[in-house]
Amino acid sequence: MKIVVTVKLVPDPNSEKKIDPNTKRLVRTGVETVLNPYDEYALEAALQLKERAGGDATVTVFTMGPEALKETLRKALAMGADEAVMLADAALEGSDVSATSYAMAQALKKTGFDLLIVGGLTDDGSTGAVPGALAEYLGVPCITNARKAEVTGGALQVERETDSGYQTVRGPLPALLTTALTFGEPRYASLKGIMGAKKKPIAILTLSDLGLDRPVGTDGSKTQLVNFAPPPVRGKGKTIEVADATAGAHAIFDFLKEKKLV
């Protein structure tokens, strides 16, 4: 079984985020780049499935980004992935969700997979729209918010998190799976894993390898950022002094009613 995990290389979540006023893109230079934290949960899910499947099961990590960042993928290889594939091409710059998903899907068709595991969000964009768009372009079932997953009899069985509990669903392979943060804490890379990652291959694909039939990048994007502004400074909180809890409850209710929240 071939398991592929998509990962995104994002600015360190602890760093200050800035948008370039000219390009209207997130500034990524001068900031440490790391694996998207949500994708580490997806990778953990893949490694667990590989360990249970045994045999010839493999885990490949796939990313789209500048080739200069490819060494960042070594962390995923150190955690236990077998190989990495990067789609890198300057013409991809400025791609929105649609263009990004289309390009990734064509590369994934070339790479091949039985199960594609995707993190539910990215720390930089947080649209949550890429998994569904990927499944549409790939023509495979999409099962979201998995907290447990098993592959049995050539089918995928998943416990999905919901607002009121969980539900169990089954679907055929190939399929796309997104993971919830309750799937399992991502493992740390061992010293042996870190040393072994240096020898694992990272293949590079470009757009010339894919033969796309529509544009990507800015020209192929259906959305664009027109304007942006920082959020307003938060005002000082309102303090109310009351005689007892009952009066306090009435004061809170009146405040919520004034704001049309109740």
C-alpha positions as CSV (number, residue, x, y, z in Angstrom):
1,M,0.0,0.0,0.0
2,K,1.3,3.4,-1.0
3,I,0.4,6.2,1.5
4,V,1.1,9.8,0.4
5,V,1.0,12.7,2.9
6,T,0.7,16.2,1.7
7,V,2.7,18.7,3.8
8,K,3.1,22.5,3.5
9,L,6.2,24.4,4.4
10,V,5.1,27.5,6.4
11,P,6.7,30.3,8.4
12,D,7.3,29.4,12.0
13,P,3.9,29.7,13.8
14,N,5.6,31.6,16.6
15,S,7.0,34.3,14.2
16,E,5.2,37.6,13.4
17,K,3.2,37.3,10.2
18,K,3.4,40.2,7.6
19,I,1.9,40.7,4.2
20,D,3.9,42.5,1.5
21,P,1.9,45.6,0.5
22,N,3.1,45.4,-3.1
23,T,2.6,41.7,-3.8
24,K,-0.1,41.2,-1.2
25,R,1.5,37.9,-0.3
26,L,2.7,36.5,3.0
27,V,6.3,37.5,3.6
28,R,8.3,34.3,3.9
29,T,11.9,35.5,3.6
30,G,13.8,36.1,6.7
31,V,11.5,33.8,8.7
32,E,12.3,30.2,9.7
33,T,10.3,27.7,7.6
34,V,8.8,24.6,9.3
35,L,6.4,21.8,8.5
36,N,2.8,22.9,8.9
37,P,1.9,21.7,12.4
38,Y,-1.5,20.3,11.2
39,D,0.3,18.2,8.6
40,E,2.4,16.5,11.3
41,Y,-0.8,14.9,12.6
42,A,-1.5,13.7,9.0
43,L,2.0,12.2,8.9
44,E,1.6,10.5,12.3
45,A,-1.6,8.9,11.0
46,A,0.2,7.6,7.9
47,L,3.1,6.2,10.0
48,Q,0.6,4.4,12.3
49,L,-1.2,2.9,9.3
50,K,2.1,1.8,7.8
51,E,3.2,0.1,11.0
52,R,-0.1,-1.8,11.2
53,A,-0.1,-2.8,7.5
54,G,3.5,-4.0,7.5
55,G,4.8,-5.7,4.3
56,D,5.5,-3.4,1.5
57,A,3.5,-0.4,2.8
58,T,5.3,2.9,2.3
59,V,4.9,6.6,3.2
60,T,5.8,9.4,0.8
61,V,5.6,13.0,1.8
62,F,4.6,15.5,-1.0
63,T,4.8,19.2,-1.0
64,M,4.5,22.2,-3.4
65,G,7.0,25.0,-2.8
66,P,10.3,26.6,-3.7
67,E,13.1,24.0,-4.3
68,A,15.3,26.1,-1.9
69,L,13.2,24.8,1.0
70,K,13.5,21.1,0.2
71,E,15.8,20.4,3.1
72,T,12.9,21.3,5.4
73,L,11.3,18.0,4.4
74,R,14.1,16.1,6.2
75,K,12.1,16.4,9.4
76,A,9.3,14.4,7.9
77,L,11.8,11.8,6.6
78,A,13.4,11.7,10.1
79,M,10.0,11.0,11.6
80,G,9.7,7.9,9.5
81,A,8.6,8.7,6.0
82,D,10.4,6.7,3.3
83,E,10.8,9.4,0.6
84,A,9.7,12.9,-0.4
85,V,8.5,14.5,-3.6
86,M,8.5,18.3,-4.2
87,L,6.6,20.1,-6.9
88,A,8.8,23.2,-7.4
89,D,8.4,25.8,-10.2
90,A,8.5,29.6,-10.2
91,A,5.4,29.7,-12.4
92,L,3.4,28.3,-9.4
93,E,3.9,31.5,-7.4
94,G,0.7,33.3,-6.5
95,S,-1.5,30.2,-6.9
96,D,-4.8,30.3,-5.0
97,V,-6.7,27.3,-3.6
98,S,-8.0,26.3,-7.0
99,A,-4.8,26.6,-8.9
100,T,-2.8,25.0,-6.1
101,S,-5.1,22.0,-5.8
102,Y,-5.1,21.5,-9.6
103,A,-1.3,21.5,-9.8
104,M,-0.9,19.3,-6.8
105,A,-3.5,16.8,-8.1
106,Q,-1.8,16.5,-11.5
107,A,1.5,15.8,-9.7
108,L,-0.1,13.3,-7.3
109,K,-1.6,11.4,-10.3
110,K,1.9,11.1,-11.6
111,T,3.3,10.0,-8.2
112,G,0.4,7.6,-7.6
113,F,-1.2,6.6,-4.3
114,D,-3.6,4.2,-2.6
115,L,-4.3,6.6,0.3
116,L,-3.8,10.3,0.4
117,I,-3.7,11.9,3.9
118,V,-4.0,15.7,4.2
119,G,-3.9,18.0,7.2
120,G,-7.2,19.7,7.8
121,L,-5.7,23.3,7.8
122,T,-2.5,25.2,7.1
123,D,-1.1,27.6,9.7
124,D,-0.6,30.4,7.1
125,G,-3.7,30.3,5.0
126,S,-6.2,28.3,7.1
127,T,-8.9,28.1,4.3
128,G,-9.5,24.4,4.9
129,A,-10.5,24.2,1.2
130,V,-7.6,22.3,-0.3
131,P,-8.5,18.8,0.7
132,G,-12.0,19.0,-0.9
133,A,-10.6,20.6,-4.0
134,L,-7.9,17.9,-4.2
135,A,-10.4,15.1,-4.0
136,E,-12.5,16.7,-6.7
137,Y,-9.6,17.1,-9.1
138,L,-8.4,13.5,-8.3
139,G,-11.9,12.0,-8.5
140,V,-11.6,10.1,-5.2
141,P,-13.8,9.9,-2.1
142,C,-12.9,12.5,0.7
143,I,-13.3,11.5,4.3
144,T,-12.7,14.3,6.8
145,N,-11.9,14.8,10.5
146,A,-10.6,11.3,11.1
147,R,-9.6,10.4,14.7
148,K,-9.0,6.7,13.9
149,A,-8.5,4.9,10.6
150,E,-8.0,1.3,9.4
151,V,-7.5,-0.2,6.0
152,T,-9.2,-3.6,5.8
153,G,-10.2,-5.7,2.8
154,G,-9.0,-3.0,0.4
155,A,-11.3,-0.4,2.0
156,L,-10.9,2.5,4.4
157,Q,-12.8,2.5,7.7
158,V,-12.7,5.8,9.7
159,E,-14.1,7.2,12.9
160,R,-14.9,10.8,12.1
161,E,-15.1,13.5,14.7
162,T,-18.4,15.4,14.7
163,D,-19.9,18.2,16.9
164,S,-21.9,15.7,18.8
165,G,-19.6,12.7,18.9
166,Y,-18.3,10.5,16.1
167,Q,-19.5,8.5,13.2
168,T,-18.0,5.4,11.5
169,V,-17.8,5.5,7.8
170,R,-16.3,3.2,5.1
171,G,-15.0,4.0,1.6
172,P,-13.1,2.4,-1.2
173,L,-9.5,3.0,-2.1
174,P,-7.9,5.1,-3.5
175,A,-9.3,7.8,-1.2
176,L,-8.4,11.1,0.5
177,L,-8.4,11.4,4.3
178,T,-8.0,14.4,6.5
179,T,-7.1,14.1,10.2
180,A,-8.3,15.7,13.4
181,L,-5.9,16.8,16.1
182,T,-7.1,13.9,18.2
183,F,-5.7,11.3,15.9
184,G,-2.4,11.1,17.9
185,E,0.4,13.3,19.0
186,P,3.1,13.5,16.3
187,R,6.1,11.5,17.2
188,Y,9.5,13.0,17.7
189,A,12.3,12.2,15.3
190,S,14.9,9.9,16.9
191,L,18.6,10.4,16.4
192,K,18.7,7.3,14.2
193,G,15.8,8.7,12.2
194,I,17.6,12.1,11.8
195,M,20.8,10.4,10.6
196,G,18.8,8.1,8.3
197,A,16.9,11.0,6.8
198,K,20.0,12.4,5.2
199,K,20.1,9.4,2.8
200,K,16.5,9.3,1.9
201,P,15.6,10.7,-1.6
202,I,13.8,13.9,-2.3
203,A,12.5,14.0,-5.9
204,I,11.8,17.3,-7.7
205,L,9.0,17.7,-10.2
206,T,8.4,20.8,-12.3
207,L,5.4,21.9,-14.4
208,S,7.2,20.6,-17.5
209,D,6.8,17.1,-16.0
210,L,3.0,17.4,-15.7
211,G,1.7,18.7,-19.0
212,L,-1.0,20.9,-17.5
213,D,-3.9,21.9,-19.7
214,R,-4.7,25.1,-17.8
215,P,-2.7,28.0,-16.3
216,V,-1.6,28.1,-12.7
217,G,0.1,30.8,-10.6
218,T,-1.5,34.2,-10.6
219,D,-2.9,33.8,-14.1
220,G,-4.6,30.6,-13.2
221,S,-6.1,31.8,-9.9
222,K,-9.8,32.5,-9.5
223,T,-9.4,34.7,-6.5
224,Q,-7.1,37.6,-5.5
225,L,-6.4,39.7,-2.4
226,V,-7.6,43.2,-3.2
227,N,-6.9,44.9,0.0
228,F,-6.0,44.3,3.7
229,A,-5.7,46.2,6.9
230,P,-4.7,45.3,10.5
231,P,-7.5,44.7,12.9
232,P,-8.6,47.7,15.0
233,V,-7.0,48.1,18.4
234,R,-9.0,46.4,21.1
235,G,-10.7,48.8,23.3
236,K,-10.6,48.8,27.1
237,G,-12.9,46.3,28.8
238,K,-16.1,47.4,30.6
239,T,-16.2,46.8,34.4
240,I,-19.5,46.7,36.2
241,E,-19.8,46.6,40.0
242,V,-22.9,44.9,41.4
243,A,-24.3,44.1,44.8
244,D,-24.8,40.4,44.3
245,A,-24.8,37.5,41.8
246,T,-28.4,38.1,40.7
247,A,-27.7,41.7,39.8
248,G,-24.5,40.6,38.0
249,A,-26.5,38.1,35.9
250,H,-29.0,40.9,35.0
251,A,-26.2,43.2,34.0
252,I,-24.6,40.6,31.8
253,F,-27.9,39.8,30.2
254,D,-28.7,43.5,29.5
255,F,-25.2,44.0,28.0
256,L,-25.7,41.0,25.6
257,K,-29.2,42.2,24.7
258,E,-27.8,45.6,23.9
259,K,-25.3,44.0,21.5
260,K,-28.1,41.9,20.0
261,L,-26.4,38.7,21.1
262,V,-29.4,37.2,22.8
